[in-house]
Amino acid sequence: MFKFPQIKIADGTIESLKWLALLFMTVDHVNRIFFNSSYYSAYSIGRLAMPLFAFVFAYNLARPANLTSKIYLKMSKRLLLFGLLATPGYITMLHLKSILPLNIMFTLWVAVTTIFIYLQKGGQPLAFCIFFLGSLLVEFSWPGVALSVSFWLYLRKPSGLFAAFILISYFLLNPVNNNNWAMATIPIIFLATLIDIHFPRLRYLFWIYYPLHLTVLVLIKMLIQH
């Protein structure tokens, strides 16, 4: 009987995936802010960022005993804080008329809240409600949150069902992105299981980078325009 494999990746390699996602995201945001997304290649590169963020996020959450109430509260506070700090730059970048959809930090917050409530006794119905309603308000909507949760489910307990959830989430993400480039992260994740990269963990720099780079890029554009 076929047994779905456990995904194991070295800590340094996981960290390098995070920074690869940051690089892809930055390329996309430079293209959006300065060139109105006119470079399709840069836009396509940017579609790889979210699935990599979702995978790294889920991988770290799936570590044994890594989603205690204390860790959940700490992660929630960080996601909400840095999501709020990034909101002005995010709204300006996308020329939004309101604060919706909320940026990817809130997408990950909906995912981690869904997972945390799911783990509580009798929490599955509430977890589904949080997933369904919260996904309406955030970037990448249901497919983005579903991909994050599906990664976590598979990493915690590999199975054909959870692998199918991941693939379905990818396919649903394609219309949101208007292309299929997100699926290019599947071989990247597979490759990550085969290599051991020694990459230092820069914990707080990751959190700071997201709102900071948006703010800096928007300010540079404003200076150029004036």
C-alpha positions in Angstrom: 0.0 0.0 0.0 1.4 3.4 -1.0 2.3 5.6 1.9 2.4 9.4 1.4 5.8 10.7 2.4 6.6 12.9 5.3 8.1 16.2 4.2 11.4 16.9 6.1 13.4 20.0 5.3 16.5 21.3 7.0 16.1 24.5 9.1 18.5 26.5 7.0 16.7 25.4 3.8 13.3 26.5 5.2 14.8 29.8 6.1 16.1 30.2 2.5 12.7 29.4 1.1 11.3 32.3 3.2 13.8 34.7 1.7 13.3 33.4 -1.8 9.6 34.2 -1.3 10.6 37.7 -0.1 12.7 38.2 -3.2 9.8 37.1 -5.5 7.4 39.4 -3.6 9.8 42.3 -3.9 10.1 41.9 -7.6 6.4 41.8 -7.9 5.9 44.9 -5.8 8.5 46.9 -7.6 6.7 46.0 -10.9 3.3 47.0 -9.4 4.4 50.3 -7.9 6.7 51.6 -10.5 5.5 49.9 -13.7 1.8 49.2 -13.0 2.4 45.5 -13.4 3.3 46.0 -17.0 6.1 43.4 -16.9 4.4 40.0 -17.1 7.6 38.1 -16.2 7.9 40.1 -13.0 4.2 39.6 -12.2 4.5 35.8 -12.8 7.6 35.6 -10.5 5.5 37.3 -7.9 2.9 34.5 -8.0 5.4 32.2 -6.5 5.7 34.2 -3.3 2.4 33.4 -1.6 2.6 29.6 -1.9 6.1 29.7 -0.5 5.1 31.9 2.4 2.1 29.6 3.0 4.4 26.5 3.0 7.0 27.9 5.3 4.3 29.2 7.7 2.6 25.8 7.7 5.9 23.9 8.1 6.9 25.8 11.2 3.4 25.5 12.7 3.4 21.7 12.1 6.5 21.2 14.2 5.6 19.1 17.3 3.9 21.2 20.1 4.4 24.4 18.1 0.9 25.7 18.3 0.3 26.1 22.0 -2.0 28.9 23.2 1.1 31.0 24.1 2.7 30.5 20.7 -0.7 31.1 18.9 -1.2 34.4 20.8 2.4 35.6 20.0 2.1 34.8 16.4 -1.4 36.4 16.1 -0.1 39.6 17.7 2.8 39.7 15.2 0.7 39.0 12.2 -1.9 41.6 13.2 0.7 44.3 14.2 2.8 44.0 11.0 -0.3 43.6 8.9 -1.6 46.9 10.2 1.8 48.6 9.7 1.8 47.4 6.1 -1.7 48.5 5.3 -1.1 52.1 4.2 1.6 51.0 1.7 -0.5 48.0 0.6 -3.5 50.2 -0.1 -1.4 52.7 -2.0 0.3 50.0 -4.1 -3.0 48.5 -5.2 -4.9 51.8 -5.5 -7.6 50.4 -3.2 -10.7 52.5 -2.4 -11.0 50.8 1.0 -8.9 48.6 3.3 -10.2 45.4 1.7 -8.8 43.0 0.8 -6.5 42.9 3.8 -2.8 42.0 3.0 -1.1 38.6 3.3 -0.3 39.0 7.0 -4.1 38.9 7.6 -4.4 35.9 5.2 -1.9 34.1 7.4 -3.7 35.3 10.5 -7.0 33.7 9.3 -5.1 30.5 8.5 -3.4 30.3 11.9 -6.6 31.1 13.7 -8.5 28.5 11.7 -5.8 25.9 12.6 -5.7 26.8 16.3 -9.5 26.6 16.7 -9.6 23.4 14.7 -7.2 21.8 17.3 -9.5 22.7 20.2 -12.0 20.1 21.4 -15.2 20.6 19.4 -13.7 23.5 17.5 -14.2 22.3 14.0 -17.5 24.0 13.2 -16.1 27.4 14.5 -12.9 26.8 12.6 -14.9 26.4 9.4 -16.8 29.6 10.0 -13.6 31.5 10.7 -12.1 30.1 7.5 -15.2 30.8 5.4 -15.9 34.4 6.7 -12.3 35.5 7.3 -11.2 34.4 3.8 -13.7 36.9 2.3 -11.7 39.8 3.7 -8.1 38.9 2.8 -5.7 38.8 -0.1 -5.9 35.5 -2.1 -9.3 34.8 -0.4 -10.4 31.2 0.2 -7.6 29.6 -2.0 -4.9 31.4 -0.1 -6.1 30.4 3.3 -7.0 26.9 2.1 -3.5 26.4 0.7 -2.0 27.4 4.0 -4.3 25.1 6.1 -3.9 22.2 3.6 -0.1 22.4 3.8 -0.4 22.2 7.6 -2.8 19.3 7.5 -0.5 17.3 5.2 2.7 18.2 7.1 1.1 17.1 10.3 -0.3 13.8 8.9 0.5 13.0 5.3 -2.4 11.4 3.4 -3.9 11.3 -0.1 -6.8 13.4 1.1 -4.6 16.3 2.3 -2.4 16.1 -0.8 -5.6 16.5 -2.8 -6.6 19.5 -0.7 -3.2 21.1 -1.6 -3.7 20.5 -5.3 -7.3 21.7 -5.3 -6.1 24.9 -3.5 -3.4 25.4 -6.1 -5.9 25.1 -8.9 -8.4 27.5 -7.2 -5.5 29.9 -6.8 -4.8 30.0 -10.5 -7.9 32.2 -11.4 -7.1 34.6 -8.6 -3.6 35.0 -10.0 -4.8 35.0 -13.7 -2.1 32.4 -14.5 -0.7 29.1 -13.3 2.7 30.2 -12.1 1.9 29.5 -8.4 2.2 25.8 -9.2 5.9 26.3 -10.1 6.5 26.3 -6.3 5.7 22.5 -6.1 9.0 21.5 -7.7 10.8 24.1 -5.6 9.4 22.6 -2.4 10.3 19.1 -3.6 13.9 20.3 -4.3 14.1 21.8 -0.8 13.7 18.3 0.7 16.8 17.2 -1.1 19.3 19.9 -0.1 20.7 21.3 3.1 21.4 25.0 2.9 23.2 26.7 5.8 21.2 29.9 6.1 21.1 32.0 9.3 17.8 32.7 10.9 17.0 36.4 10.9 13.8 36.2 12.9 12.7 39.8 13.3 14.1 41.1 10.0 11.4 39.0 8.2 8.6 40.6 10.1 10.0 44.1 9.7 10.7 43.7 6.0 7.2 43.4 4.8 5.7 46.7 6.0 9.1 48.5 5.6 9.7 47.6 1.9 6.2 48.6 1.0 6.5 51.9 2.7 9.9 52.6 1.2 8.8 51.8 -2.3 5.7 53.9 -2.1 7.7 56.9 -0.7 10.3 56.6 -3.5 7.5 56.7 -6.1 5.9 59.7 -4.4 9.3 61.5 -4.5 9.8 60.7 -8.1 6.3 61.9 -9.0 7.0 65.2 -7.2 
